[in-house]
Amino acid sequence: MIFGKIDYINLLPFYVFLKKNIKSSQQKAIMNWKKSYPSDINKMFKMRQIDAALISSIKSQKEKCSNVGIISRKDVLSVLCIRGKYKKDEHSSTSNILAKILNTDGQVVIGDKALKLFFQNQNKDDIIDLGLQWFEKYSLPFVYARLCFNKNNKTFNKLSKKFLNTKTKIPMYILNKKAKSIDISISQLNIYLSKISYKIGKNEQKSLKLFFKLSKNYN
């Protein structure tokens, strides 16, 4: 199996869970990883170069997906728009369209670089949190990505169910390493992770349908 890996902090719980639950040497031998950023992972998934990945919601509409996703209830801290002239983030697919739907001018910034920017920028008036803006407009959570697969459906559905029913504890050495890599504190990292959830339930499905409907004007 080839799994597309996006090395963002919001996916730490999922990757730690996978590492703990793929235990046999045989499983580890057949599990390969391809690392990249979201928009590139989307392309690799579409071209069947990878078997599974958390792909951008906007690219997941016609794919086989589990009910695991990357979700914010309100503010997200890592999907931002810096006030000014519109400029898309080349690493993004969903967030660029989200900014358009919300009629938000400025530079779209996603992922760990956005998280660092949020915590280090003293003037928060320059920053628009797109997750919070979506919630304030539609009173719904926002789903940024979904776990989708090209094959091994049963395997990934089983893993998804177990992940959602497991409280994954991230080892301190991993938290330290990730916090240092983007120059934020562990407390800030934990604040961020508290904003993220992973189960796509009824409200999340409703939000996805609305997003897909609104996105038709921008695809």
C-alpha positions as CSV (number, residue, x, y, z in Angstrom):
1,M,0.0,0.0,0.0
2,I,1.2,3.5,-0.8
3,F,0.0,6.2,1.5
4,G,0.2,9.9,0.7
5,K,1.6,11.8,3.7
6,I,1.1,15.5,4.3
7,D,3.5,16.4,7.1
8,Y,1.3,19.0,8.9
9,I,0.7,19.2,12.6
10,N,-3.0,18.6,12.3
11,L,-2.3,15.0,11.1
12,L,0.0,14.1,13.9
13,P,-2.7,12.1,15.8
14,F,-3.5,10.1,12.7
15,Y,0.1,9.2,11.8
16,V,0.9,8.3,15.4
17,F,-2.2,6.0,15.4
18,L,-1.1,4.4,12.1
19,K,2.4,3.7,13.4
20,K,1.0,2.1,16.6
21,N,-1.5,0.0,14.7
22,I,0.7,-1.2,11.8
23,K,2.7,-3.6,14.0
24,S,3.6,-6.7,12.0
25,S,6.8,-6.7,9.9
26,Q,4.7,-7.8,6.9
27,Q,2.3,-4.8,7.2
28,K,5.2,-2.4,7.6
29,A,7.0,-3.9,4.6
30,I,4.0,-3.2,2.3
31,M,3.2,0.2,3.7
32,N,5.1,2.8,1.8
33,W,4.8,6.6,2.1
34,K,5.0,9.5,-0.3
35,K,5.4,12.8,1.3
36,S,4.2,16.1,-0.3
37,Y,1.9,19.1,0.2
38,P,-1.9,18.9,-0.3
39,S,-2.3,20.0,-3.9
40,D,0.4,17.6,-5.0
41,I,-1.0,14.7,-3.0
42,N,-4.3,15.4,-4.8
43,K,-2.6,15.0,-8.1
44,M,-0.9,11.8,-7.1
45,F,-4.1,10.3,-5.8
46,K,-6.0,11.2,-9.0
47,M,-3.2,9.6,-11.1
48,R,-3.4,6.4,-8.9
49,Q,0.3,6.9,-7.8
50,I,-0.9,6.4,-4.2
51,D,-3.5,4.1,-2.8
52,A,-4.9,6.3,0.0
53,A,-4.4,9.8,1.5
54,L,-6.2,12.6,3.3
55,I,-7.0,14.6,0.1
56,S,-8.5,18.1,-0.1
57,S,-12.3,18.1,0.3
58,I,-12.8,19.8,-3.0
59,K,-11.1,16.9,-4.8
60,S,-12.9,14.2,-2.8
61,Q,-16.4,14.6,-4.2
62,K,-16.4,11.5,-6.5
63,E,-13.9,9.4,-4.6
64,K,-14.3,6.5,-2.1
65,C,-13.8,8.1,1.3
66,S,-14.2,7.1,5.0
67,N,-15.7,9.3,7.6
68,V,-12.2,10.5,8.8
69,G,-11.4,14.1,7.9
70,I,-9.6,17.2,9.1
71,I,-12.3,19.4,10.7
72,S,-12.5,22.7,12.6
73,R,-15.6,23.5,14.7
74,K,-15.0,27.2,14.6
75,D,-11.5,28.8,14.3
76,V,-8.8,26.7,12.9
77,L,-5.6,28.8,13.1
78,S,-3.9,27.2,10.2
79,V,-6.1,28.3,7.3
80,L,-5.7,32.0,7.1
81,C,-6.1,35.0,4.8
82,I,-3.8,37.9,5.2
83,R,-5.6,41.1,4.3
84,G,-4.7,42.6,1.0
85,K,-4.8,41.6,-2.6
86,Y,-6.0,38.0,-3.3
87,K,-3.3,35.5,-3.8
88,K,-3.8,31.7,-3.6
89,D,-1.6,29.3,-1.7
90,E,0.0,27.0,-4.3
91,H,0.0,24.1,-1.8
92,S,-3.8,24.4,-1.3
93,S,-6.9,23.3,-3.2
94,T,-9.8,23.6,-0.8
95,S,-8.7,26.7,1.1
96,N,-8.3,28.8,-2.1
97,I,-11.9,28.1,-3.1
98,L,-13.1,28.6,0.5
99,A,-11.6,32.2,0.4
100,K,-13.4,32.8,-2.8
101,I,-16.7,31.5,-1.5
102,L,-16.4,33.7,1.6
103,N,-15.5,36.7,-0.6
104,T,-12.3,37.2,1.4
105,D,-9.6,39.3,-0.2
106,G,-6.0,38.7,0.8
107,Q,-3.2,36.1,0.6
108,V,-4.3,32.5,1.5
109,V,-1.8,30.7,3.8
110,I,-2.3,27.2,5.0
111,G,-0.6,24.5,7.1
112,D,2.2,24.9,9.6
113,K,3.4,28.1,8.0
114,A,0.0,29.6,8.7
115,L,0.1,28.3,12.3
116,K,3.5,29.9,12.9
117,L,2.2,33.2,11.3
118,F,-0.9,33.2,13.6
119,F,1.1,32.8,16.8
120,Q,4.0,35.1,15.9
121,N,1.9,37.9,14.3
122,Q,1.2,40.6,16.9
123,N,-1.4,42.4,14.7
124,K,-4.3,39.8,14.5
125,D,-6.5,42.4,12.7
126,D,-4.5,41.6,9.6
127,I,-5.4,37.9,9.8
128,I,-8.7,36.3,8.8
129,D,-9.3,32.8,10.1
130,L,-11.3,31.1,7.2
131,G,-12.6,28.3,9.5
132,L,-14.1,30.9,11.9
133,Q,-15.5,33.0,9.0
134,W,-17.3,29.9,7.6
135,F,-18.8,29.1,11.0
136,E,-19.9,32.7,11.5
137,K,-21.6,32.7,8.1
138,Y,-23.2,29.2,8.1
139,S,-23.1,27.9,11.7
140,L,-21.4,24.8,10.5
141,P,-18.0,23.1,11.1
142,F,-15.7,23.0,8.0
143,V,-14.1,19.9,6.5
144,Y,-10.7,20.6,4.9
145,A,-9.8,17.0,3.8
146,R,-11.1,13.5,3.8
147,L,-9.4,10.1,4.0
148,C,-10.0,8.6,0.5
149,F,-8.7,5.4,-1.1
150,N,-8.3,3.9,-4.5
151,K,-8.2,0.3,-3.2
152,N,-8.0,-1.7,0.0
153,N,-11.4,-0.3,1.0
154,K,-12.0,-2.7,3.9
155,T,-8.6,-2.1,5.3
156,F,-8.9,1.7,5.4
157,N,-12.5,1.7,6.6
158,K,-11.5,-0.6,9.5
159,L,-8.5,1.6,10.3
160,S,-10.8,4.7,10.1
161,K,-13.3,3.2,12.5
162,K,-10.6,2.2,15.0
163,F,-8.9,5.6,14.8
164,L,-12.2,7.4,15.6
165,N,-12.7,5.2,18.6
166,T,-9.2,5.5,19.9
167,K,-7.8,8.4,22.0
168,T,-4.3,8.8,20.5
169,K,-1.6,10.2,22.8
170,I,1.2,11.9,21.0
171,P,4.6,11.2,22.6
172,M,6.3,14.3,24.1
173,Y,9.4,13.9,22.0
174,I,7.3,14.2,18.8
175,L,5.4,17.2,20.1
176,N,8.8,18.8,21.0
177,K,10.2,18.1,17.6
178,K,7.2,19.5,15.7
179,A,6.9,22.6,17.9
180,K,10.6,23.4,17.4
181,S,10.4,22.8,13.6
182,I,8.0,25.7,13.1
183,D,9.2,27.8,16.1
184,I,6.1,27.7,18.3
185,S,5.7,26.4,21.9
186,I,4.2,23.1,22.9
187,S,1.4,24.9,24.6
188,Q,0.6,26.7,21.4
189,L,0.8,23.4,19.5
190,N,-1.7,21.9,22.0
191,I,-4.0,24.8,21.7
192,Y,-4.0,24.2,17.9
193,L,-4.7,20.5,18.2
194,S,-7.6,21.2,20.5
195,K,-9.3,23.1,17.5
196,I,-9.1,20.0,15.2
197,S,-11.4,17.1,15.1
198,Y,-11.5,14.1,12.8
199,K,-15.0,12.5,12.7
200,I,-17.3,13.4,9.8
201,G,-20.8,13.2,11.3
202,K,-24.1,14.7,10.2
203,N,-23.1,18.4,10.6
204,E,-19.9,17.8,8.7
205,Q,-21.7,16.1,5.9
206,K,-24.1,19.0,5.7
207,S,-21.2,21.4,5.6
208,L,-19.5,19.4,2.8
209,K,-22.7,19.4,0.7
210,L,-23.0,23.2,1.1
211,F,-19.3,23.7,0.3
212,F,-19.6,21.5,-2.9
213,K,-22.7,23.4,-4.0
214,L,-21.1,26.8,-3.5
215,S,-17.8,25.8,-5.0
216,K,-19.4,25.1,-8.4
217,N,-19.1,28.8,-9.2
218,Y,-15.3,28.7,-8.7
219,N,-14.2,25.3,-10.2
